Every structure is written in C-alpha cells, then in structure tokens.
C-alpha cells in the first residue's frame, strides 16, 4: 500500500488495498490518467497511449499534429486549448477571457490524510492508515495554482480526491467551474447506474447502457435532494451483485452537485463530479483560496455487493464521528404520525408509557412543541416552548419521560423561518431572497441565510439554549424545503452566485458547533425524509431519516437503493399505522416490523391504540431486535433479491467472522399457482455449519449458498415476510 513516484518515467503509482491508480506526466508537464483498477505490482505502459493525427482535434504544438488534448486521457482537464470535452474547472480573468493552461509544478507525498477546511471529509485515526499525494499545477499567465489531492487507504479499495484553488497572481479571478474530480477512461463499455427519486420515493435504482454524449445527474435545489443522490457508478456490462467491475463515485457534499459521464467521438469516457456549475461562481482575490468538496472513488472487481460493503465500512468507521459512531442505536417511538400537531403533555406521556411497556428505549417529540406551532404556517425560527401544550415546560416533560426509563428526543428545523414568526418580523432580511422579487414559500416557510455569520450564531444560540437546559438524548434535525430566489443581502453583486455554497459552509459550521458542544446527543438528520441523505451530512450526524414514506412495501425499494452506498446503521426505519399515511396500503404488522428491523428500528404510530395482539407483536419485535441489533447495525450487508427486478425482496446480514447470519425475505403480492422458490444465501462461510435458531436443523454453509433454502409456501401471501436466523455450529 502507498504512493510511489517513478522520477525516471515520471509516473505516480497509487496503491490502496487491492487497487492501483496511475498518473503520468508527459510532454511539457501535462498530467495524464493511465490506469485505475485491480492492483498491479508495477506499471510499464502496457496500455501505451497511441498518438494519432485526428481530424478537427487541435494541436497545442504546431510541429506535432498527433498530440492533442482532445484525444488524451487527462487527470484534471481545462478549457480552451484543444480539448473540446467538458472541463474539470473553468476560470474567468479580469480581461473577460476564460482560457487557462495548467501544468505540473511539483508534488508531495506524505502519511495520513489532512482535513478539508470548513468541509466534511473522510478521515484517519492513525497516519499509517493512509497516504496522500498532493500535485501542484499552475497557469503561469494568471498565477492560478490548482492543488490536486489524492488519498489512498490501506484497508479499503478507496481513493479520495479533492481540489484546492489558490490565486497566486496580482489580479482577481472568478471560478466558474470547480469540480472535485475528473477521470478519463479509454473506452465506453459501461452501464451507467444512479439513484433517482422524489419525496417519499427516494433512491430508486436506474441502470442503463452508456451512450455517446453526456449522461448526468444533478441537483440545483440547494440540497443534494430527493430527486438525485450525489452518487454514480460505471459498471462493466454484465456486472451484477457478486461479480464484475464497478467504478463508483460519491461526493461528500450536501448542496448543489453535478455528476456526469461524457462519451466522446473516440469512445473515451470522461467522468466528472463536484459542485454544480449552474448558478455558481466564486471570486478569488490575490492570495485567496477555494477548497472544493471531497469525492470518494470505490473500485470493486466483485460486483455491486463488494462496492457497497466498501462504502459501508469506510463511512461507518471513517466518515461518521463521535460517541455514537460505534454504539448501538436505540429503539424509538416518534409521535409525529400519532398526533401531528395535536397533542398535549398528557398525550405525550401516555405514548411514552406505552412504549416503555413494550421495551422501547427512546421517545421523540416531533414538530409542534414550540410557541404557536399548531400547524405548519408559523413559528419556525422562534425556538421557545409552547406553554399551552406543555404548561410545565419541556424540561419537566423530558424528566417525566426519563423517570419512566426512556431517553427523550426532540425535533428541530433550525435552517427554516416562517414569515409568521418573531424572528422574521425582527429580521426580514435574514432569509434567502433577491431584491424586488417574490419570496416564494414552500410548506409555508423560507430559508434562513446561513451564508451570514450573525444568522448562524443566532441559531447556534437558540438550539444550544434548549439542549443545555433540557435532558435531551436525541435530536431529529429536519429541513423541509429547497432553495428559491437564492441571494443574500450581505453579499455584493459580484458574489451573489456564491450564496448557495456559502450557505452550505454556514450549515456545516452550525452543525459542527452544535454537535461538538453536545457530543452525548445522538443527532439524526432529515430533509422531508431522505432529501439530504449524503456523506456530507453523515459527517456531522451519524444517521438519517431514510424517507417520510413509512409504507413497508415502498421501503423495500427505498432501503435497498440506499444500501448501495450508505451503511445500514445510518438508516432510520419505522413501523407506522395502517392504512399507511402516505400510500394508504394495509400491510401486516409482521412485515412492517421486519422491514423496519432492517435498519435502525423505530415506531411512528399511537401505541396507545394498539390491540392486545398488536402490542404482543411489537413486544416480540423489540425483543428480537435487541437480540440482533449489533448484527444489523454493525454486520456486513448482502442483497439477495432485488425489489426492482421482481415481486419479492431478500437480504442478509452477517458478522465479520461469518459466525452468525440473519436473512429476511419479503413477498409483495401472492401469485396464483405460484412455483416453489429457493433462496441462495450469499455472505456466509461455505466451510462452516449453521444451526437455524430455535430448531435442531443444521446445514452446511455450502448447502445454503449453492442449493438454497426452501421459501415456505405460507410466505407467498400478500405483504408477508419470513426470517431465518443462523448461528455457527462448533
């Protein structure tokens, strides 16, 4: 593992766990991308680049018509000097020109991984875990320096990339495009995979053959969004869950992003990812710098499953942080779908008491606890307790819940402001807005301008005042609208297009300040459910409310798609009432529980209205989850049957030593004259023997993997689930 520089051949060879990445320096200091894939011991140009005279591909050297940047696989391409593909960056000079020419200047190789100023990123706990390469490139005309950073991890097939721009010249520059990575493949034999969706339909999987031209996903909503996740993967054709090459890219950022693959006329593929250039610019005065977010690149030679487990292990241990990173997450009940805004202290205590009887560990009070918040039309920004609903105050309510033996949690939406609020009446310019334009509302609210220091400090103060006076163990941090009229009253005209990114920097600052001040609190992020489920937020808050859609059938696709990138321990998953409040479907309590137990288990319904039979079922679910919780939250995850390909779904959790495994099977609709089905288990040790818990049945791991399990006929009913729990036989 490590990074070597071959000075004679001018090659950088980066080696992660089982991965190699090769960069070359050619001609007058151009950086070329030469290889990324399975680890090789040494690189000797076996895939040597052939230079040809290509028509209409310009030549930076008059005497050499075969050398064109339009035909070369570049490491961080620019605009304006013979490459007609989309560049990784673009800069505008004071004279109005947008042409630049980066050349290699120097490099440094060192142990460890530096943090990114003001931005979330993966990290190491020991310098021996990783090695970092920084390559300095420069445009001599403008004085712009671009520092490319690469980190390779010893224990993961991961390379992270980030870029820093420094104005070393005497005039101001304006960044128009500042992507975090660019990577040129010398072929286009790939499928393009991404996660698309909508509110209550997040992270559905779409896979299609790569075509000529540009295929992209993006957000310009001011958040990573429900619609597209900042993740794409290129799969070799035929690659599946267990075999084939996968090249995956994920941006550690929570705002506007772009991820695209461009196939050119010679069947080369350029992948780029970073802050969305749409409506973005950043002014750099002489001496100033701009840091782009980190991009995580994962290579797998063993299909999507191996890719996912790499992301899961990296993000669970080297992205999420804090006291809760390695702790089991509590089973909770949230009152939102039980009461919405219509509750009082007695009702809350009744639900909490019912939860305690069922073995639940945490009660969460959702929206409506602060002054005048009887619907979603007012009061955001005024984080003061409603004494009509809670006459003895929030602290007394929390203490009573704690006296029952439960932890107490609370909902906030700190980034938003209602027009009908004291804060807005006092500071109407504190929201994102553009002069002389309509202030569009969504969910009857506007967005606070977190690009402003005073706004950030106000919210830090208000939230901290609650957390420092009330015994709170958990916070649900919500964000329920996307940006419109993106402008800031505090920025000059030539910096208005910096607003969206400055907002993200402000948000990260606020989150860092609050989570650092209250490290004992478990923070769960939310954005209308899964509208900001991305690595940037996970750096501050180790779990996310996966979707506002709690329907068990809908959640099969949502949780399956989310699992492509994000660890199971990061997914909030709740049992709700039927008919379901989002799609009005009626499913069994058993299936709802099994789907929710495939994440961080919670309940979101009025526990006081359950029948005795339902209470007994919930009690059994809670007890079972406590038994398997460590396996679910910290085990390895294997997808067995895809809800995107059929009527049923299956997945499996196994501990790292393969001594224990639990498989879940879900059937959506019964089929007349249904064939018998068998489930082959991936993720177990084929050399071990396993006992099916609660029985005397013992099977070889090879039998379970190659022959498979008979799926009981009774599991083929509408909305039914079945679970097998295996432990190793010594």
C-alpha positions in Angstrom: 0.0 0.0 0.0 1.2 3.5 -0.7 2.2 6.0 -3.3 5.4 5.8 -5.4 6.8 8.3 -7.8 9.0 7.0 -10.6 11.1 10.0 -11.3 12.7 8.5 -14.4 9.5 7.6 -16.1 7.6 10.4 -14.4 4.8 8.2 -13.1 2.7 8.2 -9.9 1.5 4.8 -8.8 -1.1 4.9 -6.1 -2.0 1.6 -4.3 -4.9 1.1 -2.0 -5.9 -2.2 -0.5 -6.5 -4.1 -3.8 -6.5 -1.1 -6.2 -4.0 0.7 -8.4 -4.3 4.2 -9.8 -1.6 5.5 -12.2 -0.9 9.1 -13.3 1.7 10.1 -15.8 3.5 13.4 -16.6 4.1 14.0 -20.3 5.5 16.5 -22.7 5.5 20.0 -21.1 4.1 18.9 -17.8 0.6 17.6 -18.8 -1.0 15.2 -16.3 -2.5 12.1 -17.9 -4.6 9.4 -16.4 -3.2 6.0 -17.3 -5.0 3.3 -15.2 -7.4 2.6 -12.4 -8.5 -0.9 -11.4 -7.2 -4.1 -9.8 -3.9 -3.8 -8.0 -0.8 -4.3 -10.1 2.7 -4.6 -8.8 4.3 -2.3 -11.3 3.2 -0.2 -14.3 5.2 -0.4 -17.6 3.0 1.3 -20.1 1.5 -2.0 -21.5 -1.6 0.1 -22.4 0.7 2.7 -24.1 -1.2 5.7 -25.4 -1.0 5.9 -29.2 -0.9 9.4 -30.7 -2.7 9.8 -34.0 -3.5 12.7 -36.2 -7.2 13.1 -35.6 -9.2 15.5 -37.8 -10.6 18.5 -36.0 -8.6 17.8 -32.8 -6.4 20.8 -32.4 -2.7 20.7 -31.6 -1.0 22.8 -28.9 2.3 22.1 -30.7 2.4 23.3 -34.3 5.0 20.7 -35.2 3.1 17.8 -33.8 -0.3 17.1 -35.3 -0.6 13.8 -33.4 -0.6 15.5 -30.0 -4.0 16.8 -29.0 -5.6 17.2 -25.6 -8.8 16.3 -27.3 -7.7 12.7 -27.6 -5.7 12.2 -24.4 -6.9 10.8 -21.1 -6.3 13.7 -18.7 -6.2 13.9 -14.9 -7.7 17.4 -14.4 -8.6 18.9 -17.8 -9.1 22.6 -18.6 -11.0 24.7 -21.1 -9.8 26.5 -24.2 -6.6 24.8 -25.5 -7.6 21.9 -27.8 -9.8 19.8 -25.5 -13.4 20.1 -26.6 -14.9 17.9 -23.9 -16.3 19.3 -20.6 -13.5 20.6 -18.4 -13.0 19.9 -14.7 -12.7 23.6 -14.0 -13.1 27.0 -15.6 -11.8 30.4 -14.5 -12.5 33.9 -15.8 -9.8 36.5 -15.7 -10.3 40.3 -15.3 -9.9 40.7 -19.1 -13.0 38.5 -19.5 -11.2 35.5 -21.0 -11.9 32.0 -19.8 -8.9 30.1 -21.2 -6.3 28.7 -18.8 -3.4 26.2 -19.1 -2.4 24.1 -16.1 1.0 22.5 -16.0 2.7 20.3 -13.4 4.9 22.2 -11.0 5.7 19.9 -8.0 4.3 17.3 -5.7 4.4 16.0 -2.2 3.7 12.5 -0.7 3.1 12.1 3.0 1.5 9.8 5.5 -2.0 10.4 6.8 -4.9 12.5 5.4 -5.4 16.2 6.1 -8.8 17.6 6.9 -10.5 20.0 4.5 -11.0 23.5 5.9 -14.7 24.1 6.5 -15.9 20.9 4.8 -16.7 17.4 5.8 -14.5 14.6 4.6 -13.3 11.1 5.4 -10.5 10.9 8.0 -7.9 8.6 9.5 -7.2 7.9 13.2 -3.6 7.0 12.5 -1.2 8.3 9.9 -0.4 4.7 9.0 -3.9 4.1 7.7 -3.5 6.2 4.5 -1.1 8.1 2.3 -1.7 11.3 0.5 -0.4 12.8 -2.8 -0.7 16.5 -3.5 0.2 17.7 -7.0 0.6 21.4 -7.6 -0.3 22.6 -11.1 -0.2 26.2 -12.3 -1.4 28.5 -15.0 1.6 30.8 -15.4 -0.4 33.6 -17.2 -2.9 34.1 -14.4 -1.0 32.8 -11.4 -3.7 30.3 -10.6 -2.5 27.3 -8.7 -4.6 24.2 -8.6 -3.6 21.6 -6.0 -4.9 18.1 -6.7 -5.1 15.9 -3.6 -5.3 12.1 -3.6 -5.6 9.8 -0.6 -5.3 6.0 -0.7 -6.5 3.9 2.2 -4.6 0.8 3.5 -7.7 -1.2 4.5 -10.2 -0.1 1.7 -10.4 -0.1 -2.1 -10.9 3.6 -1.9 -9.2 6.7 -3.3 -10.5 10.1 -2.3 -9.9 13.2 -4.3 -10.2 16.9 -3.7 -9.0 20.1 -5.3 -7.9 23.5 -3.9 -7.6 26.6 -6.0 -5.2 29.4 -5.0 -4.8 32.8 -6.6 -1.1 33.5 -6.6 -1.4 36.3 -9.2 -1.9 40.0 -8.9 -5.4 40.2 -10.3 -8.7 38.8 -9.1 -10.1 35.6 -10.7 -13.5 34.1 -10.8 -14.1 30.4 -10.7 -17.0 29.4 -12.9 -16.5 25.7 -12.5 -14.6 23.9 -9.7 -15.3 20.1 -9.8 -13.7 17.8 -7.4 -12.7 15.1 -9.8 -12.3 14.3 -13.4 -11.3 10.9 -14.7 -10.9 9.7 -18.4 -11.5 6.1 -19.3 -10.1 5.0 -22.7 -13.3 3.0 -23.6 -17.1 3.2 -23.1 -18.1 -0.4 -22.4 -20.1 0.5 -19.3 -23.5 0.7 -17.8 -24.4 3.9 -16.0 -26.1 3.5 -12.6 -27.5 6.2 -10.4 -30.1 6.7 -7.7 -33.2 8.8 -8.6 -36.4 9.5 -6.9 -38.8 12.1 -5.4 -40.1 13.0 -1.9 -41.4 9.7 -0.4 -39.8 7.8 -3.3 -36.1 8.2 -2.7 -33.0 6.5 -4.1 -34.5 4.1 -6.6 -32.0 2.3 -8.8 -31.7 3.1 -12.5 -29.2 1.3 -14.8 -28.8 1.9 -18.5 -26.0 1.4 -21.1 -23.6 4.3 -21.5 -24.3 6.1 -24.8 -22.4 8.8 -26.8 -22.9 12.2 -25.4 -23.4 13.3 -21.8 -25.4 11.3 -19.2 -25.7 13.2 -15.9 -27.5 13.6 -12.7 -27.5 16.8 -10.7 -29.2 19.0 -8.2 -29.7 22.7 -8.3 -32.2 22.8 -5.4 -29.7 23.9 -2.7 -29.6 20.4 -1.3 -28.4 17.0 -2.5 -32.1 16.3 -2.9 -34.7 13.5 -3.1 -34.5 13.6 -6.9 -30.9 12.6 -7.4 -28.2 11.4 -5.0 -24.6 12.6 -5.4 -23.6 9.1 -6.5 -23.0 7.4 -9.8 -21.3 4.2 -10.9 -19.9 2.8 -14.1 -20.4 -1.0 -14.4 -18.7 -3.3 -16.8 -21.5 -4.8 -18.9 -22.7 -8.0 -17.2 -21.5 -6.9 -13.8 -24.0 -7.8 -11.0 -24.2 -8.1 -7.3 -21.4 -10.7 -6.9 -19.2 -10.3 -10.0 -17.8 -7.8 -12.5 -16.0 -4.5 -12.3 -17.6 -1.4 -10.7 -16.2 2.1 -10.6 -18.2 4.2 -8.1 -18.2 7.9 -7.3 -19.8 9.7 -4.3 -19.5 13.4 -3.4 -19.1 14.4 0.2 -21.3 17.4 -0.1 -24.9 18.3 0.7 -25.7 21.1 -1.7 -25.9 21.6 -5.5 -23.9 18.9 -7.3 -23.2 17.6 -10.8 -22.1 14.0 -11.6 -21.8 13.1 -15.3 -20.2 10.7 -17.8 -19.3 12.0 -21.3 -18.6 9.6 -24.1 -16.7 11.3 -27.0 -16.2 10.5 -30.7 -13.4 8.0 -29.9 -15.4 6.1 -27.3 -13.5 7.6 -24.4 -15.5 8.2 -21.2 -14.9 11.2 -19.0 -16.4 11.2 -15.5 -16.7 14.5 -13.6 -18.2 15.2 -10.3 -18.4 18.2 -8.0 -20.3 21.4 -7.1 -22.9 22.1 -9.8 -21.5 24.9 -12.1 -25.1 26.1 -12.7 -25.6 29.4 -11.0 -22.2 29.1 -9.3 -19.1 31.3 -9.3 -16.5 32.2 -6.7 -14.3 35.3 -6.7 -10.7 34.8 -5.7 -8.8 37.9 -4.8 -5.0 37.7 -4.9 -3.9 35.4 -2.0 -7.3 33.8 -1.5 -8.1 30.1 -1.8 -11.1 27.9 -2.6 -11.5 24.4 -1.3 -13.7 22.0 -3.4 -15.5 19.1 -1.6 -14.1 15.6 -1.4 -15.1 12.9 -3.8 -14.8 9.2 -2.8 -13.9 6.7 -5.5 -14.5 3.0 -4.9 -13.3 0.2 -7.2 -14.8 -3.3 -7.0 -13.8 -6.3 -9.0 -16.6 -8.4 -7.3 -19.7 -6.5 -8.3 -22.1 -4.1 -6.6 -22.2 -6.0 -3.3 -18.5 -5.6 -2.7 -18.7 -2.0 -3.7 -21.4 -1.4 -1.2 -19.6 -3.1 1.7 -16.6 -0.9 0.9 -18.6 2.2 1.2 -20.4 0.9 4.3 -17.2 0.1 6.1 -15.5 3.4 5.2 -18.4 5.6 6.1 -19.3 3.8 9.3 -15.8 4.0 10.7 -14.0 6.9 8.8 -16.8 9.3 8.0 -19.3 9.3 10.8 -17.8 10.5 14.1 -18.4 11.0 17.8 -19.5 9.0 20.8 -22.4 7.3 18.9 -20.3 6.0 15.9 -19.6 2.6 17.5 -22.6 2.4 19.8 -25.8 0.5 19.2 -28.7 2.9 18.3 -31.8 3.0 20.5 -35.2 1.8 19.5 -37.5 4.8 19.5 -41.1 5.9 19.2 -41.9 9.2 17.5 -45.2 10.9 17.9 -45.5 12.6 14.5 -47.9 10.2 12.7 -49.6 9.5 16.0 -50.6 13.1 16.8 -49.2 15.5 14.2 -49.6 19.0 15.8 -52.5 18.0 18.0 -51.1 16.9 21.4 -50.6 17.9 25.0 -48.3 16.7 27.7 -50.7 14.0 28.9 -50.9 12.5 25.4 -47.1 12.5 25.0 -46.7 10.8 28.4 -49.3 8.2 27.5 -47.4 7.3 24.3 -44.1 7.2 26.2 -45.6 5.0 28.9 -47.0 2.6 26.3 -43.6 2.5 24.7 -41.9 1.6 27.9 -44.2 -1.3 28.4 -43.2 -2.6 25.0 -39.5 -2.3 25.6 -38.9 0.8 23.6 -35.9 2.9 24.7 -36.4 6.4 23.4 -39.3 8.8 23.0 -39.0 11.6 20.4 -41.2 14.7 20.4 -41.7 15.9 16.9 -42.9 19.2 15.3 -45.4 21.3 17.3 -43.7 21.8 20.7 -42.8 25.5 20.3 -44.9 28.6 20.6 -48.0 29.0 18.3 -47.0 25.9 16.3 -50.4 24.4 15.8 -49.9 23.8 12.0 -47.1 24.4 9.5 -47.9 28.0 8.9 -46.0 29.8 11.6 -43.2 30.0 14.3 -40.2 28.4 12.7 -37.3 30.5 13.9 -38.8 31.0 17.4 -37.5 28.1 19.4 -39.3 28.7 22.6 -41.5 26.2 24.4 -45.3 26.3 23.9 -46.7 26.6 27.5 -50.3 25.9 26.3 -49.4 22.4 25.1 -46.7 21.9 27.7 -47.7 24.1 30.7 -44.9 22.7 32.9 -42.3 23.2 30.3 -40.2 21.0 28.1 -37.7 20.2 30.8 -40.4 18.8 33.1 -41.9 16.7 30.3 -38.4 15.3 29.5 -37.8 14.5 33.1 -41.1 12.6 33.4 -40.2 10.6 30.3 -36.8 9.8 31.7 -38.3 8.8 35.0 -40.2 6.1 33.1 -36.8 4.7 32.0 -36.8 6.2 28.5 -34.5 8.6 26.8 -36.0 11.9 25.5 -35.6 13.2 22.0 -36.7 16.4 20.2 -37.4 17.7 16.7 -35.9 20.9 15.3 -35.9 22.6 11.9 -33.1 25.1 12.5 -32.5 26.2 8.9 -36.0 27.5 8.3 -38.0 30.6 9.2 -41.8 31.3 9.0 -43.0 34.6 7.8 -45.3 34.5 10.8 -42.6 34.5 13.4 -41.0 37.0 15.7 -37.6 36.3 14.2 -38.8 37.2 10.7 -40.6 40.3 11.9 -37.4 41.4 13.6 -35.0 40.4 10.7 -36.9 40.2 7.4 -33.6 40.3 5.5 -32.2 37.2 7.3 -33.8 34.8 4.7 -32.5 33.9 1.3 -34.1 36.4 -1.1 -33.5 38.6 -4.1 -34.4 42.3 -4.0 -37.6 43.3 -5.7 -38.6 39.6 -6.3 -41.3 37.4 -4.8 -40.2 35.4 -1.8 -41.6 32.1 -2.8 -42.7 29.8 0.0 -42.7 26.0 0.3 -44.5 24.4 3.2 -45.3 28.0 4.3 -41.6 28.7 5.0 -38.5 30.5 3.9 -34.8 29.5 4.3 -32.6 31.3 6.7 -29.5 32.8 5.1 -26.7 30.6 6.6 -24.1 32.4 4.5 -24.4 35.2 7.1 -22.4 34.8 10.3 -24.9 36.5 12.5 -27.7 34.2 11.4 -25.6 31.2 12.1 -24.7 32.5 15.6 -28.4 33.2 16.4 -29.4 29.6 15.5 -26.5 28.1 17.4 -27.5 30.1 20.4 -31.2 29.2 20.2 -30.7 25.5 19.7 -27.9 25.4 22.3 -30.2 27.1 24.9 -32.7 24.2 24.6 -30.1 21.4 24.6 -28.3 22.9 27.6 -31.4 23.2 29.8 -33.4 20.1 28.8 -32.2 16.5 29.3 -32.2 15.6 25.6 -30.5 12.4 24.3 -31.5 12.6 20.6 -32.2 15.4 18.1 -34.1 15.0 14.8 -32.7 17.8 12.6 -35.2 18.5 9.7 -35.1 20.6 6.6 -38.4 20.8 4.6 -37.9 22.9 1.6 -35.5 23.6 -1.3 -34.0 26.9 -2.3 -35.6 29.5 -4.5 -34.6 33.2 -5.0 -31.1 32.3 -4.0 -29.5 35.5 -2.9 -28.0 37.1 0.2 -28.4 40.7 1.5 -24.9 40.5 2.9 -23.1 39.8 -0.4 -22.1 42.3 -3.1 -23.4 41.9 -6.7 -20.3 40.1 -8.0 -20.5 37.5 -5.3 -24.3 36.6 -5.4 -23.6 33.3 -7.2 -21.5 32.2 -4.2 -24.6 32.2 -2.0 -25.6 28.5 -2.3 -22.2 27.3 -1.4 -21.7 29.8 1.3 -24.9 28.5 2.8 -23.5 25.0 2.9 -20.3 26.3 4.6 -22.5 28.0 7.1 -24.7 25.0 7.7 -21.6 22.8 8.2 -20.3 25.4 10.7 -23.6 25.4 12.6 -23.8 21.6 12.7 -20.2 21.3 13.8 -20.7 23.8 16.6 -23.8 22.2 18.0 -22.8 18.6 17.6 -19.4 19.3 19.2 -20.9 21.2 22.1 -23.4 18.3 22.8 -21.4 15.2 22.0 -23.6 12.9 24.1 -26.7 13.7 21.9 -27.5 11.4 19.0 -28.3 13.5 16.0 -30.4 12.2 13.1 -30.7 14.3 10.0 -33.8 14.7 8.0 -34.9 16.6 4.9 -38.5 15.7 4.3 -37.2 12.2 5.0 -34.3 11.4 2.6 -33.8 14.6 0.8 -30.3 15.1 2.1 -29.1 11.6 2.6 -25.4 12.2 1.6 -21.9 11.8 3.1 -21.6 15.5 3.9 -24.4 15.3 6.5 -23.3 11.9 7.8 -20.0 13.5 8.9 -21.9 15.6 11.4 -24.9 13.3 12.1 -24.4 9.6 12.1 -27.9 8.6 10.9 -30.6 9.9 8.6 -34.4 9.6 8.5 -34.5 7.5 5.3 -37.9 8.6 3.9 -41.1 10.2 5.1 -42.7 7.2 3.4 -43.1 4.5 6.1 -45.1 2.0 4.0 -43.3 -1.3 4.2 -43.6 -2.1 0.5 -42.3 1.3 -0.6 -39.5 1.0 1.9 -38.2 -2.2 0.2 -37.0 -0.2 -2.8 -36.0 2.9 -0.7 -33.9 0.9 1.7 -32.5 -1.4 -1.0 -31.4 1.5 -3.1 -30.0 3.5 -0.2 -27.9 0.4 0.8 -25.9 0.7 -2.5 -23.9 3.4 -0.8 -24.9 4.1 2.8 -24.4 1.8 5.8 -27.5 0.2 7.4 -26.7 1.9 10.7 -27.3 5.2 9.1 -30.9 4.4 8.1 -33.8 5.4 10.3 -36.7 2.9 9.7 -40.0 3.0 11.5 -43.2 0.9 11.8 -46.3 3.0 11.2 -50.0 2.6 11.4 -52.2 1.1 8.6 -53.7 2.2 6.3 -50.3 3.8 5.7 -50.5 7.7 5.8 -48.5 8.1 2.6 -49.9 5.4 0.2 -52.8 4.1 2.2 -51.7 0.5 1.9 -52.5 -2.1 4.6 -49.7 -4.4 5.4 -49.1 -6.9 8.2 -47.5 -5.8 11.4 -45.0 -8.6 10.9 -43.8 -7.3 7.5 -43.7 -3.7 8.8 -41.6 -4.9 11.7 -39.2 -6.9 9.6 -38.6 -4.1 7.1 -38.0 -1.6 9.9 -35.7 -4.1 11.7 -33.6 -4.0 8.6 -32.4 -0.5 9.7 -32.5 1.5 12.9 -35.8 0.3 14.3 -38.4 2.8 15.5 -42.2 3.2 15.7 -44.2 6.1 14.4 -47.8 5.5 15.5 -50.1 5.9 18.5 -49.0 3.0 20.7 -52.0 3.6 23.0 -54.4 2.5 20.2 -52.8 -0.9 19.5 -54.8 -4.1 20.1 -53.5 -6.6 22.7 -52.4 -8.8 19.8 -50.5 -5.9 18.1 -48.9 -5.0 21.4 -47.6 -8.5 21.8 -46.2 -8.5 18.3 -44.4 -5.2 18.9 -43.0 -6.5 22.2 -41.7 -9.5 20.3 -40.2 -7.3 17.6 -38.5 -5.1 20.1 -37.1 -8.1 22.0 -35.9 -9.7 18.8 -34.3 -6.5 17.5 -32.3 -6.1 20.8 -31.0 -9.6 20.2 -29.9 -9.0 16.7 -29.3 -5.2 16.8 -25.5 -5.5 16.8 -25.6 -7.8 13.8 -27.9 -5.4 11.9 -26.1 -2.2 12.7 -22.5 -3.4 12.5 -22.7 -6.5 10.3 -21.9 -6.9 6.6 -24.9 -6.5 4.3 -25.7 -8.7 1.3 -28.5 -8.1 -1.2 -30.1 -11.3 -2.3 -33.2 -10.5 -4.3 -34.0 -7.0 -5.8 -37.4 -5.3 -5.5 -36.6 -3.6 -8.7 -36.5 -6.9 -10.6 -39.4 -8.9 -9.2 -42.3 -9.3 -6.7 -40.1 -10.3 -3.8 -37.0 -9.0 -2.0 -34.4 -10.6 0.2 -31.2 -9.5 2.0 -28.9 -10.9 4.6 -26.8 -9.6 7.5 -23.6 -11.5 8.6 -21.0 -10.7 11.2 -17.4 -10.3 10.0 -16.4 -13.8 11.2 -19.4 -15.3 9.5 -20.4 -17.0 12.7 -23.9 -15.5 12.6 -26.3 -14.5 9.8 -29.9 -13.4 9.5 -31.8 -13.5 6.2 -35.0 -11.6 5.5 -37.5 -12.5 2.7 -40.4 -10.2 1.7 -43.2 -11.1 -0.7 -45.4 -8.3 -2.0 -48.3 -9.9 -3.8 -49.5 -13.5 -3.8 -49.3 -15.3 -7.1 -51.8 -17.9 -8.3 -50.3 -21.4 -8.9 -47.0 -20.0 -7.7 -43.9 -22.0 -8.3 -41.8 -23.2 -5.4 -38.9 -20.9 -4.6 -35.5 -21.3 -3.2 -33.3 -18.6 -1.7 -29.5 -19.0 -2.0 -27.6 -17.2 0.7 -24.6 -15.1 -0.2 -22.5 -13.8 2.7 -22.0 -16.9 4.7 -18.9 -19.1 5.1 -19.3 -22.2 2.8 -16.9 -24.1 5.0 -18.9 -23.7 8.2 -22.0 -25.5 9.5 -25.0 -23.4 10.8 -28.0 -24.1 13.1 -31.3 -22.5 12.3 -32.0 -20.9 15.7 -35.0 -22.2 17.6 -34.7 -25.6 15.8 -32.4 -28.6 15.6 -31.8 -28.1 11.9 -28.2 -27.9 10.9 -27.0 -27.0 7.4 -23.6 -26.7 5.7 -22.8 -23.2 4.5 -22.1 -24.6 1.1 -25.6 -26.1 1.0 -27.2 -22.8 2.0 -25.1 -20.9 -0.6 -25.3 -23.4 -3.5 -28.6 -25.4 -3.0 -30.5 -22.7 -1.2 -33.4 -22.6 1.3 -36.9 -23.6 0.6 -39.1 -20.5 0.9 -42.2 -21.7 2.9 -45.4 -21.6 0.8 -47.1 -19.5 3.6 -44.6 -16.8 2.9 -46.1 -16.2 -0.6 -49.1 -14.4 0.8 -49.7 -10.7 0.2 -47.4 -8.5 2.1 -45.7 -11.3 4.0 -42.2 -11.7 5.3 -40.1 -14.6 6.6 -36.8 -14.6 8.6 -34.1 -17.2 9.1 -31.5 -16.7 11.8 -28.4 -18.9 11.7 -25.5 -19.4 14.2 -22.3 -21.4 13.6 -22.2 -24.9 15.0 -18.8 -25.5 16.6 
